[in-house]
Amino acid sequence: QMHLVETGGGLVQAGGSLRLSCRTDRSISIFRIYPISWYRQAPGQQRELVATITSSGVTNYADSVKGRFTISRDNAKNTVYLQMDSLKPEDTAVYYCSCRAYWGQGTQVTVSS
């Protein structure tokens, strides 16, 4: 069973940057060949897809984060990253990574105005 762990969240001022990491130490072969996605969920709102990266590095982003967020993966480290720049208060949410049916526990990102 895959175990995904997100790190890197925190409190940042608007305009600042954070880099989230999603790592697994189980089911590494699955992690490396399937797409990995980042989702976020703000209080009282539905979980939304933020970005996805395929095993070959093809990326896709929600319109709300295009040009500001960058998803990347390092298969040698079994890690997927989400670089978040030019953060806005509306980016405040719990961020989750997902691979197939597996989810991490989430990491809180708070952007102050």
C-alpha positions in Angstrom: 0.0 0.0 0.0 1.3 3.4 -1.0 2.2 5.8 1.8 2.3 9.4 0.6 3.8 12.1 2.9 3.5 15.8 2.1 5.8 18.4 3.6 6.7 22.0 3.1 3.5 23.9 4.1 3.5 26.9 6.3 2.6 30.6 6.7 3.8 33.0 4.1 2.9 36.6 3.1 1.2 37.3 -0.2 3.7 37.4 -3.0 5.9 34.9 -1.3 6.9 31.3 -2.2 6.7 27.8 -0.8 7.8 24.4 -2.1 5.8 21.4 -1.2 7.1 17.9 -1.4 5.3 14.6 -1.7 7.3 11.5 -1.0 6.7 7.8 -0.7 8.8 5.0 0.6 6.3 2.2 -0.4 5.1 1.0 -3.7 7.9 2.9 -5.4 7.3 1.2 -8.8 3.7 2.4 -8.8 4.7 5.9 -7.8 7.2 6.1 -10.6 4.9 5.0 -13.5 1.6 6.7 -12.6 0.6 10.4 -12.7 0.9 12.3 -9.5 -1.5 15.1 -8.7 -1.6 17.9 -6.1 -5.1 18.9 -4.9 -6.1 21.5 -2.4 -9.1 22.1 -0.1 -10.0 25.4 1.5 -12.4 25.5 4.4 -16.0 25.0 3.3 -15.0 24.3 -0.2 -14.6 21.2 -2.4 -11.3 19.7 -3.0 -9.9 20.9 -6.3 -7.2 19.7 -8.6 -4.2 22.0 -8.7 -1.6 20.2 -10.9 -0.7 16.9 -12.4 2.5 15.4 -13.7 2.8 12.2 -15.7 5.6 9.6 -15.5 7.1 11.2 -18.6 6.9 14.7 -17.1 3.9 16.1 -18.9 2.2 18.7 -16.7 -1.2 20.2 -16.4 -2.4 23.0 -14.2 -5.6 24.6 -13.0 -6.2 28.0 -14.6 -6.0 29.6 -11.2 -2.4 28.6 -10.7 -1.0 28.7 -14.2 2.2 30.7 -14.5 2.6 30.7 -10.7 2.9 27.1 -9.7 5.3 24.4 -11.1 5.0 20.7 -10.6 8.0 18.5 -11.0 9.1 15.0 -10.1 12.4 13.3 -9.1 11.9 9.6 -9.5 15.3 8.8 -8.1 14.1 10.4 -4.8 10.5 9.1 -5.1 9.4 12.7 -4.7 7.1 15.1 -6.5 7.3 18.8 -5.8 5.0 21.8 -6.1 6.8 25.1 -6.4 4.4 27.8 -5.5 5.4 31.4 -6.4 3.5 34.7 -6.2 1.2 33.3 -3.6 -2.2 34.9 -3.0 -4.5 34.7 0.1 -6.9 32.6 -2.0 -4.2 29.9 -2.3 -4.7 29.2 1.4 -5.8 25.6 1.8 -4.7 22.1 2.8 -2.7 20.7 0.0 -2.7 17.0 -0.7 -0.8 14.8 -3.1 -2.5 11.8 -4.8 -1.4 8.8 -6.8 -4.2 6.6 -8.1 -6.5 6.0 -5.1 -3.9 6.9 -2.5 -3.8 10.2 -0.6 -1.4 11.9 1.7 -2.4 13.5 5.0 -2.1 17.0 3.6 0.0 20.0 4.5 -1.5 23.4 5.4 -0.6 26.5 3.4 -1.6 29.8 4.7 -1.1 33.0 2.8 -1.5 36.3 4.6 -2.5 39.5 2.9 
